[in-house]
Amino acid sequence: MSYRKLVLFFAVMLILSACNVTKHVPDGEYLLNQTRIHSDVNNISQSDLKEYLRQTPNARAFGLFRLQLGIYNLAGKDTASWINKSLKRMGSAPVIFNQNMTDISVQQLQKLYVNRGFINAQVESQVKLKKKKAEVDYFIHSNRPYSIRRYNIKIKNEVLDRIATDTAKSLIRPGMNFDVDQLDAERSRVATAMRDRGYYHFNKEYLAYIADSSQVDHKIDLSLDLISTLKLNHDSLNKYMFQKFNVGKVIFFANTGAGINMDNIDFTKFDTVSFRDFYLIFEDQKFLKLDALINNTYINPHSVFNEKNVEKTYSALNSLGPIKYVNISFKEKNQNTLDCYIIIEPAKTVSFSTELEGTYTDGYWGGAWKLNGVNKNTFKGAEALTLQGRLAYEWQQGIWERELGGQVGLRFPKFMFPVGSFDFKRNIHANTEFTSNLSYQFRPSQFSALNAGAGVNYSWVRTKFTHTFELFNLSYMDYTVDPVFYSTYLATGIYNKYNYNSRFILRSGYTGSFSTFNPNRPLRNYSTYRYSIESAGNLLYGLNKLLGTPVSSDGNYQLFGIGYSQYVRGEYNTTYHQILDKNNHLVYHFGFGLGFPYGNASIIPYERRFYSGGANSVRGWNESSLGPGIYQRDPSLASGRRDFNQVGDIKLDLNMEYRVKLFYVFEGALFLDGGNVWTIRDYEEQQGGVFKLNTFMKQLAIAYGTGIRMDFSFFIARFDFGLKLFDPSQSRVHQWQLGNDFSLKDDFAFHIAIGYPF
């Protein structure tokens, strides 16, 4: 049987088995076929309501096919058969209707509405049973909600009263529904604020609400007060609850997690290193320096106890490579002092790995070999040394193109700068990374290029924000151009000669990212943002101007006789994830980039310009094969050969993707992409590529397609098949790639990648 016939046979069998969805439903039982929720108000979204259902039907791919159930139904009755076991493991067993689960769902939905202020809400369920299938409808009658008329604070403690009456931060407002979840969240906010101010023993259970609904119909007068027990025992308990603590010593235990009695420690039995009331106690050999621990600890001796600093210390220490596990606890030393004990368990620090990968670029296949090495504790201060070597080959029209390169990085878990006090640097809580790279690229009949670079950057995390500041990055590109290539493409003006001139790039920049994803509520919609800005050449240009350096024959300044680039470049990307259910997502992406050359350069370096097409852009085109604008590809180039003019200074990406869980590790996707690149100036070599406000919308390329992904938890393998729908570079009658004009060879692109496109 041929491969195509086998695939067709499997597809037909799958469809037939999916039709008999009740194949494995026992007699007398019913497949839960559908659940619907009907509510008379829209205060709570359908996605939130579905979280409270204790039973939901088998997942549907694309909202239509129960593919996972279909895979399961392919299995026969022989439970000992290997193929049957495999099919059941890859698929999903039928969800059997359970009346008890339906009753619990009713209770949970009613509790939800009561908690949201609909005190008199009523929830009913109706079940329809037919042909071994069950359909369940939930009807929610919310009735009139209760709302808060007045909100008062009755607490006499000055600090607590000030926190609770802070209207800018309070979660309770007059006029809002009587929402129990919001009330509890307000108690947590107040208690956390108290603990951040040193009140170590305070917790939200000490706070209680008094609700009076007797004054006005469906209106509640709400008051926040201390629990009655505290009022009856105000002397002893209040003193305990409102006792403010400072941190005394901060003591780190390394390799000593087992058998330590923190109440009675004999320091003489251990080796100890100390600095400013920070202590590192260890057995045998010290695996981590005290300095590294101090720089990643937000808890400071002789400071007021702060719960947020404890959480940040957990996060910072756990991020250090040599540390496997951290536990933080406090012991009262006297009436107002807490000693902090941090137990640290070491992790393995040295690892090596090798990778073999297949590559596919512009229609050409190749392969690469990588060798990686990591030492997470190079100098016993949690310094991470990374080494990477890469050797790649690509077969292009009878010629092997190759690349050889390596990278070295050294990251210090502290802020390193020539000036500034110890306290100033420590309070920044940033990582410092030194990077260097060297690569050699050889393209027979075109050019060879040597790229060397080095840089320093700082990175730090604040709540959900991640920041990276590139202090500087100096790179040097040295080109050797083949004479035939030069005379054919550069001397004739087909390609811009600047792209093949040796040059320096000295740049600085900033990159930030932010996500609203909540791991505790993974089925909530969320957004991610990434933004960056960089500039190059300003320092060198300023020095040349200041020193009155003479310009070269081309009118530009040089560094060691070699030109350098000057430009500014920014990029912004945002992605919105609409979670339909745990198996179906809609993802929307917007990306925009802008670069502008000035001063010492009339064009941005090729490697810093934007390109369109490829696995993460408009997927109907291969990488760097779209645009700029309506630029016409050089007809003298062989099919699939990269045109080095297909880059720009402005980029726009608009993407929409539907992702669905299929079965086992397989996921599917349908996507629609739009975008292009444009030039900021009307370059002679890129005719039709300049950006114009009145034409750029008509020059947006459009592609559509489908994808298969394999989710292995630790990485995602992605295979996307993109088709051109609208090609702005074609003549008007051929722009829409439909009907007889469609060519599988010219209008189709296949992409292999790791990870999601956005």
C-alpha positions in Angstrom: 0.0 0.0 0.0 1.4 3.4 -1.0 2.0 6.2 1.5 -0.8 8.3 0.1 -3.2 5.4 0.2 -2.2 4.6 3.8 -2.8 8.2 4.9 -6.2 8.2 3.1 -7.1 4.9 4.7 -6.2 6.2 8.2 -8.2 9.4 7.6 -11.3 7.5 6.4 -11.1 5.1 9.4 -10.7 8.0 11.7 -13.8 9.8 10.3 -15.9 6.6 10.4 -14.9 5.9 14.0 -15.6 9.5 15.0 -19.1 9.1 13.6 -19.8 6.3 16.2 -18.9 8.5 19.2 -20.7 6.2 21.6 -18.6 3.1 20.6 -17.0 2.8 24.1 -20.0 4.0 26.1 -21.4 1.1 28.2 -25.0 0.1 27.9 -27.2 2.1 30.2 -24.7 5.0 30.2 -24.7 8.3 28.2 -22.0 10.3 26.5 -21.9 13.9 27.7 -22.5 15.4 24.3 -23.0 19.1 25.1 -23.3 21.6 27.9 -24.8 25.0 27.6 -25.1 27.8 30.2 -27.9 30.3 29.9 -27.7 33.4 32.2 -30.0 36.5 32.3 -27.0 38.8 33.0 -23.6 39.4 31.3 -21.7 40.3 34.5 -19.8 37.0 34.4 -18.2 35.7 31.1 -19.0 32.3 29.7 -15.3 31.3 30.1 -15.5 32.1 33.8 -18.7 30.2 34.2 -17.3 27.1 32.5 -14.6 26.9 35.1 -17.3 25.9 37.7 -18.7 23.0 35.7 -17.5 19.7 37.1 -18.1 17.9 33.9 -17.6 19.1 30.3 -17.8 17.1 27.0 -14.8 15.8 25.1 -12.8 18.5 23.4 -13.7 19.5 19.8 -11.0 20.4 17.3 -11.9 23.6 15.4 -15.2 23.5 17.3 -16.4 20.6 15.1 -14.5 17.3 15.4 -13.9 15.3 18.6 -10.6 14.2 17.3 -9.2 12.9 20.6 -12.4 10.8 21.1 -12.1 9.6 17.5 -8.6 8.4 18.1 -9.7 6.6 21.2 -12.6 5.0 19.3 -10.3 3.5 16.8 -9.2 1.1 19.5 -10.8 -2.4 19.5 -12.0 -4.3 22.5 -8.9 -6.4 22.9 -7.3 -4.6 25.9 -4.1 -6.6 25.6 -3.4 -5.4 22.1 -0.5 -3.0 21.8 -2.2 -0.9 19.1 -5.3 -0.6 21.1 -3.4 0.5 24.2 -1.5 3.1 22.1 -4.7 4.5 20.5 -6.3 4.8 23.9 -3.2 6.5 25.3 -3.1 9.0 22.4 -6.8 9.6 22.4 -9.3 10.7 25.1 -11.9 8.4 26.7 -15.6 9.4 26.3 -16.9 11.6 29.1 -19.8 9.6 30.7 -22.7 11.7 31.9 -22.8 11.8 35.8 -25.9 13.3 37.5 -23.9 13.9 40.7 -21.4 16.0 38.8 -24.3 18.0 37.3 -25.8 18.6 40.7 -22.4 19.8 42.1 -22.0 22.1 39.0 -25.4 23.6 39.9 -24.2 24.2 43.4 -20.9 25.7 42.3 -22.6 28.1 39.8 -25.1 29.2 42.4 -22.3 29.8 44.9 -20.5 31.9 42.3 -23.5 34.1 41.7 -24.1 34.5 45.5 -20.5 35.5 46.0 -20.8 38.1 43.2 -23.7 39.8 45.0 -26.7 37.9 43.5 -27.8 36.6 46.9 -31.1 35.3 45.6 -29.8 33.7 42.4 -31.3 30.4 41.4 -29.7 27.8 39.1 -31.4 24.9 37.5 -30.3 22.1 35.2 -32.2 20.3 32.4 -30.9 17.0 31.0 -31.9 15.5 27.7 -31.1 11.8 27.1 -31.3 10.4 23.6 -29.5 7.6 21.7 -26.8 7.2 24.4 -26.1 10.9 24.4 -26.7 13.5 27.1 -27.1 17.2 26.7 -27.1 19.4 29.8 -28.5 23.0 30.0 -27.9 25.2 33.0 -30.3 28.1 33.5 -29.2 30.9 35.8 -31.8 33.3 37.2 -29.7 35.9 38.9 -32.5 38.1 40.3 -31.7 41.6 41.6 -28.2 41.9 43.0 -27.2 43.5 46.4 -24.9 46.4 46.2 -22.8 48.4 48.7 -24.4 51.7 49.8 -21.8 52.8 52.4 -18.4 51.5 53.4 -16.9 52.3 56.7 -13.7 51.5 58.6 -14.1 50.9 62.4 -10.5 50.0 63.2 -8.9 52.2 65.9 -5.2 51.4 65.1 -3.7 54.3 63.2 -1.6 52.4 60.8 -4.3 49.8 59.9 -6.9 52.6 59.6 -4.7 54.5 57.2 -4.1 51.4 55.0 -7.8 50.4 54.9 -9.1 53.9 54.2 -6.7 54.4 51.2 -9.3 54.9 48.5 -6.7 54.9 45.8 -5.8 51.3 46.6 -9.0 49.9 48.2 -10.9 47.3 46.2 -14.2 48.2 47.7 -16.3 51.1 46.3 -19.8 52.3 47.2 -22.2 51.2 44.4 -20.4 48.0 43.5 -22.0 44.6 43.9 -21.6 42.8 47.2 -18.8 40.7 45.8 -17.5 38.2 48.4 -14.3 37.5 46.4 -13.5 41.2 46.2 -14.1 41.6 50.0 -11.7 38.7 50.7 -9.2 40.2 48.3 -9.4 43.5 50.2 -8.7 41.7 53.5 -5.6 40.2 51.8 -4.5 43.6 50.5 -4.8 45.2 54.0 -3.0 42.3 55.7 -0.2 42.2 53.1 0.3 46.0 53.5 0.5 45.5 57.3 3.1 42.7 57.0 5.1 44.9 54.5 5.3 47.5 57.3 6.8 45.1 59.8 3.8 43.6 61.5 5.0 40.0 61.2 2.1 38.3 63.0 -0.7 40.1 61.3 -2.9 38.2 58.9 -6.3 38.6 57.1 -8.1 36.3 59.5 -7.9 39.2 62.1 -10.3 41.2 59.9 -14.0 40.8 59.6 -16.9 42.5 57.8 -20.2 43.6 59.3 -23.0 43.8 56.7 -26.3 45.5 57.3 -29.0 45.1 54.7 -32.0 46.3 56.8 -31.9 50.0 55.9 -32.6 50.0 52.1 -33.9 47.2 49.9 -31.0 45.3 48.2 -28.5 47.8 49.6 -25.8 46.9 52.2 -24.0 49.1 54.6 -20.6 47.5 55.1 -18.0 48.0 57.8 -14.5 46.5 58.3 -13.5 45.8 61.8 -11.3 43.5 63.9 -12.7 40.1 64.9 -14.5 40.0 68.2 -11.8 37.8 69.9 -9.3 40.6 69.5 -11.7 43.1 71.0 -12.4 40.9 74.0 -8.7 40.3 74.5 -7.4 43.6 73.4 -4.4 43.9 75.7 -2.5 40.6 75.0 -3.7 39.8 71.4 -3.5 43.4 70.2 0.0 43.7 71.5 0.9 40.5 69.7 -0.9 41.5 66.5 0.4 45.1 66.3 3.9 44.3 67.3 6.3 45.7 64.7 9.5 43.8 63.9 12.9 44.6 62.5 15.2 42.1 60.9 18.2 41.2 63.0 20.7 38.8 61.4 20.3 37.2 58.0 21.9 33.7 58.2 22.5 31.5 55.2 23.0 27.7 55.7 24.8 26.0 52.9 25.0 22.1 52.8 23.4 22.0 56.2 19.7 21.7 55.5 19.4 18.4 57.4 19.3 18.2 61.1 19.6 21.9 61.9 17.9 23.1 65.1 17.5 26.8 64.5 16.5 27.5 68.1 19.8 26.4 69.4 22.6 26.7 66.9 26.2 26.3 68.0 28.1 28.5 65.6 31.4 27.1 66.7 30.7 23.8 65.0 30.5 25.3 61.5 32.7 27.4 59.3 31.3 31.0 59.2 31.8 34.0 56.9 30.1 37.3 57.8 29.6 40.8 56.5 27.3 43.5 58.0 25.2 40.9 60.0 24.9 38.6 57.0 26.3 35.2 57.9 27.2 32.2 55.7 27.5 29.0 57.6 28.7 25.9 55.8 30.0 22.4 56.3 33.1 21.1 54.6 33.6 23.1 51.5 32.0 26.5 50.7 30.2 26.1 47.4 29.0 29.7 47.1 30.4 33.0 48.1 28.5 35.2 50.6 28.8 38.1 48.2 26.6 36.4 45.6 23.9 35.6 48.2 23.9 39.2 49.6 23.5 40.6 46.1 20.4 38.5 45.5 18.8 39.0 48.9 16.2 41.7 49.4 16.0 41.0 53.2 18.4 43.4 55.0 19.6 43.3 58.5 18.3 46.2 60.7 15.5 46.9 58.3 11.7 46.7 58.9 10.3 43.2 58.1 8.7 43.3 54.7 6.8 40.3 53.2 7.3 41.4 49.6 11.1 41.3 50.2 10.8 37.7 51.3 9.0 36.8 48.1 11.5 38.6 46.0 14.3 36.9 47.8 12.8 33.5 47.1 12.6 34.4 43.4 16.1 35.9 43.1 17.9 33.1 45.0 16.0 30.3 43.2 17.1 31.8 39.9 20.8 31.3 40.7 22.2 28.3 38.9 24.1 26.7 41.8 21.0 26.7 44.0 18.5 23.9 43.8 16.2 24.7 46.7 15.7 27.6 49.1 13.7 27.8 52.4 13.3 31.1 54.3 12.1 31.2 57.9 12.1 33.7 60.8 12.7 33.3 64.5 11.9 35.9 67.2 15.1 37.0 68.9 13.4 39.5 71.3 10.2 41.6 71.4 10.9 43.4 68.2 13.6 41.6 66.3 13.5 38.6 63.9 16.5 36.6 62.8 16.2 35.4 59.2 17.3 31.8 58.4 17.8 30.9 54.7 18.6 27.2 54.0 20.2 26.5 50.6 20.6 23.2 48.9 23.2 23.1 46.1 22.5 22.0 42.5 24.7 20.5 39.8 26.6 23.3 38.1 28.4 21.9 35.1 26.7 20.5 32.0 27.6 19.8 28.4 25.2 19.1 25.5 25.4 18.6 21.8 22.7 19.2 19.1 22.1 18.1 15.6 19.6 20.2 13.6 18.2 20.3 10.1 17.8 23.7 8.5 15.6 24.9 5.6 16.2 28.4 4.3 15.0 29.9 1.1 14.3 26.5 -0.4 17.7 25.1 0.6 18.3 22.2 3.0 21.2 22.0 5.3 22.4 20.8 8.7 24.2 22.2 11.7 26.0 20.8 14.7 26.1 22.6 18.1 28.3 22.0 21.1 27.2 23.7 24.3 28.8 24.0 27.7 27.6 25.7 30.9 29.3 26.2 34.3 26.7 27.9 36.6 29.2 28.6 39.4 32.5 29.5 37.6 34.2 31.5 40.4 32.0 30.2 43.3 29.9 33.3 43.1 27.0 32.0 40.9 28.7 33.3 37.8 27.4 31.5 34.7 29.9 30.8 31.9 28.4 29.6 28.6 30.3 28.3 25.7 28.8 27.5 22.3 30.2 26.3 19.0 28.3 25.9 15.8 29.2 24.4 12.4 26.6 24.6 9.7 26.4 23.5 6.0 23.8 24.3 3.4 23.5 22.8 -0.1 22.8 25.5 -2.6 22.6 24.6 -6.3 25.6 22.2 -6.2 27.6 24.3 -3.8 28.2 23.8 -0.1 27.8 27.1 1.9 29.2 26.9 5.4 29.4 28.8 8.6 31.6 28.3 11.6 31.2 30.3 14.8 31.3 30.4 18.5 30.0 32.4 21.5 31.3 33.0 25.0 29.2 34.6 27.7 29.9 35.3 31.4 27.0 36.4 33.6 27.5 37.8 37.1 24.5 37.9 39.4 25.2 41.5 40.5 25.4 45.0 39.1 29.0 45.6 38.0 30.1 49.2 37.2 33.4 51.1 37.7 31.8 53.7 40.0 29.2 53.6 42.7 29.0 52.3 46.3 28.4 48.8 47.4 24.9 49.6 48.7 24.0 51.5 45.5 25.0 48.6 43.2 23.4 46.0 45.5 20.1 47.8 45.6 19.8 47.7 41.8 19.6 43.9 41.9 20.7 43.5 38.3 22.7 40.8 36.5 25.7 41.8 34.4 26.6 39.8 31.3 29.8 40.0 29.2 29.3 38.5 25.7 31.6 37.8 22.8 31.2 36.1 19.4 33.2 35.2 16.4 31.9 33.7 13.2 33.0 33.0 9.7 30.6 32.7 6.8 31.6 31.4 3.4 29.3 31.7 0.4 31.1 30.4 -2.7 30.7 32.7 -5.8 29.4 35.5 -3.6 31.4 36.5 -0.5 33.0 35.5 2.7 32.4 37.4 6.0 34.2 37.5 9.3 32.0 38.8 12.2 33.6 39.6 15.6 31.8 41.3 18.5 31.7 41.9 22.2 29.4 43.6 24.6 28.1 44.3 28.1 24.5 44.3 29.2 22.5 44.4 32.4 19.2 42.6 33.0 16.7 42.7 35.9 13.1 41.7 36.7 10.5 43.7 38.5 7.2 41.9 39.1 6.0 40.9 35.6 8.4 43.2 33.8 11.7 42.1 32.4 14.4 44.7 31.4 17.6 44.4 29.5 19.9 47.4 29.0 22.8 46.9 26.5 25.5 49.2 27.7 27.4 48.7 24.5 27.9 46.2 21.8 30.8 46.6 19.4 30.9 44.4 16.3 33.1 44.3 13.3 32.2 43.0 9.9 34.9 42.2 7.4 33.8 41.2 3.9 35.7 39.6 1.0 33.6 39.8 -2.1 34.0 37.5 -5.1 35.1 39.5 -8.2 32.4 38.1 -10.4 29.7 38.8 -7.8 31.0 42.3 -7.4 31.0 43.1 -11.1 27.6 41.5 -11.6 25.6 42.8 -8.7 27.6 45.6 -6.9 29.3 47.5 -9.7 26.1 47.5 -11.7 24.0 48.9 -8.8 21.8 45.8 -8.4 22.8 45.5 -4.8 23.9 48.3 -2.5 27.6 48.2 -2.1 27.3 49.5 1.5 26.0 46.1 2.6 29.4 44.5 1.6 31.7 47.1 3.0 33.7 46.3 6.1 32.4 48.4 9.0 32.1 48.9 12.8 28.8 49.0 14.7 28.9 50.5 18.2 25.4 50.4 19.6 23.5 50.7 22.9 19.9 49.7 23.6 17.1 48.7 25.8 14.7 45.8 25.6 11.6 45.3 27.8 8.8 42.7 28.1 5.6 42.3 30.1 2.9 39.7 30.4 -0.5 39.7 32.0 -0.5 35.8 32.1 -1.7 34.5 35.5 -0.4 30.9 36.1 -3.1 30.5 38.7 -5.8 31.3 36.1 -4.4 29.7 32.9 -7.8 29.9 31.1 -8.0 33.7 31.4 -7.3 35.8 28.3 -3.9 37.5 28.5 -1.5 39.7 26.6 2.3 39.9 26.1 4.3 42.9 25.1 7.9 43.3 23.9 9.6 46.5 23.0 13.1 47.6 22.2 15.1 50.7 21.1 18.7 51.0 20.1 21.1 53.5 18.7 24.5 53.2 17.1 27.4 55.5 16.2 26.5 58.5 18.4 29.4 58.3 20.7 31.9 57.9 17.9 30.3 60.7 15.9 30.3 63.0 18.8 34.0 62.4 19.5 34.9 62.9 15.8 33.0 66.2 15.8 34.6 67.3 19.1 38.1 66.4 17.9 37.6 67.8 14.4 38.6 64.5 12.8 38.8 64.8 9.0 36.3 62.8 6.9 37.2 60.1 4.4 36.8 60.4 0.6 33.1 59.3 0.9 32.4 62.2 3.3 32.0 60.0 6.4 34.1 59.5 9.6 36.1 56.3 10.1 37.4 54.3 13.0 40.9 52.8 12.3 40.3 53.5 8.7 37.0 51.7 8.6 33.6 53.3 8.4 31.0 52.9 11.2 27.2 53.0 11.2 24.9 55.6 12.8 21.2 55.0 13.2 18.3 54.6 15.6 16.0 51.6 15.6 12.9 50.6 17.5 10.6 47.7 17.6 7.2 46.9 19.3 5.3 43.6 19.5 2.1 42.7 21.3 0.2 39.4 21.3 -3.3 38.8 22.7 -4.3 35.3 23.6 -8.0 34.6 23.6 -8.6 31.4 25.5 -11.8 29.7 24.2 -11.2 26.7 26.3 -8.3 24.5 27.4 -8.0 23.0 23.9 -8.8 26.0 21.6 -7.1 29.4 21.5 -7.2 32.4 19.2 -4.0 34.4 19.1 -3.6 37.9 17.6 -0.3 39.5 16.9 0.8 43.0 16.0 4.4 43.9 15.3 6.0 47.2 14.1 9.6 48.2 13.6 11.2 51.4 12.5 14.9 52.3 11.8 16.4 55.6 10.6 20.0 56.2 9.4 21.6 59.6 9.9 24.9 61.3 10.5 27.7 59.0 9.4 25.5 56.7 7.4 22.8 56.9 4.7 21.6 53.4 5.2 21.2 51.0 8.1 23.6 48.0 8.1 22.1 44.9 6.4 22.1 42.8 9.6 20.1 45.5 11.5 17.4 46.1 8.9 14.0 44.4 9.0 12.9 41.5 6.8 9.5 40.0 6.1 8.4 36.4 5.4 9.7 33.4 7.2 8.5 31.2 10.1 7.5 34.1 12.4 6.2 36.7 9.9 4.1 36.4 6.7 4.4 32.6 6.3 3.4 32.5 2.6 6.9 33.7 1.8 10.3 32.4 2.8 12.5 34.5 5.0 13.7 37.8 3.4 11.8 37.1 0.2 9.0 39.6 0.6 9.2 43.4 -0.1 10.2 46.0 0.3 6.9 47.5 -0.8 6.2 46.5 -4.4 9.9 45.9 -5.2 10.4 43.4 -8.0 12.8 40.6 -7.4 15.9 40.6 -9.6 15.0 38.4 -12.6 18.7 37.3 -13.0 18.7 35.5 -9.7 18.1 31.7 -9.7 14.9 30.5 -8.3 15.1 30.3 -4.5 18.3 32.4 -4.4 18.2 35.2 -1.8 17.8 38.7 -3.1 19.8 40.9 -0.6 17.7 43.9 -1.5 14.6 42.4 0.2 15.1 44.2 3.5 13.7 47.5 4.8 13.7 50.2 7.5 10.0 49.8 8.4 8.2 46.6 9.2 4.6 45.8 9.9 3.2 42.3 10.9 -0.4 41.5 11.4 -1.2 37.9 12.3 -4.1 35.8 13.5 -3.8 32.2 14.5 -6.3 29.6 15.7 -4.6 26.9 17.8 -6.2 23.6 18.7 -5.2 20.5 20.7 -5.6 17.5 18.4 -4.4 14.4 20.1 -1.4 13.0 22.0 1.4 15.6 21.6 -0.1 17.0 18.3 -1.6 20.4 17.9 -3.0 22.1 14.8 -3.2 25.6 13.6 -5.0 27.8 11.0 -3.4 31.2 10.4 -3.9 34.4 8.4 -0.8 36.7 8.1 -0.4 40.2 6.7 2.6 42.5 6.4 5.6 43.8 4.5 8.7 45.9 4.9 9.5 49.3 3.4 12.5 51.6 3.0 12.7 55.0 4.8 14.3 56.5 1.7 13.8 55.9 -2.1 17.0 53.9 -2.6 18.0 53.3 -6.3 18.6 49.6 -5.6 15.2 49.1 -4.1 12.8 50.6 -6.5 9.2 50.6 -5.3 10.2 50.0 -1.7 9.8 53.4 -0.2 7.1 53.9 2.5 4.2 56.2 1.6 1.1 56.9 3.7 -1.3 56.8 0.8 0.0 53.5 -0.6 1.3 51.2 2.1 -2.1 49.7 2.9 -2.3 48.5 -0.7 1.1 46.9 -0.4 0.3 44.6 2.5 1.0 41.0 1.5 -1.5 38.4 2.8 -0.9 34.7 3.4 -2.9 31.9 4.9 -2.1 28.4 5.9 -2.1 25.6 8.4 0.4 24.1 10.8 1.2 21.0 12.8 2.9 21.4 16.2 4.3 18.8 18.5 4.3 19.8 22.2 7.0 17.9 24.1 6.6 20.1 27.2 10.2 21.2 27.2 10.0 22.4 23.6 7.6 22.7 20.7 8.4 21.5 17.2 6.5 23.5 14.6 5.7 22.8 10.9 3.8 25.5 9.1 2.5 25.4 5.5 1.9 28.9 4.1 0.2 30.0 0.9 0.3 33.4 -0.8 -3.1 35.0 -1.0 -2.2 38.6 -2.1 1.2 39.5 -3.6 1.6 43.3 -3.9 4.7 42.9 -6.1 2.7 41.4 -8.9 0.7 43.2 -11.5 -2.9 44.1 -10.6 -4.5 41.2 -12.4 -2.1 38.7 -10.8 -1.9 40.0 -7.3 -4.6 37.7 -5.9 -3.1 34.2 -6.0 -6.3 32.2 -6.8 -7.6 29.9 -9.4 -5.4 29.0 -12.3 -2.8 31.6 -11.4 -1.8 29.7 -8.2 1.6 27.8 -8.4 2.5 25.4 -5.7 6.2 26.0 -6.5 6.1 29.8 -6.4 3.2 30.5 -4.0 3.9 28.0 -1.2 6.3 28.1 1.7 7.2 25.4 4.2 8.7 26.4 7.6 10.3 24.3 10.3 10.8 26.0 13.6 11.1 25.6 17.4 8.4 27.3 19.5 5.4 29.3 18.6 5.7 32.2 16.1 4.5 34.8 18.6 
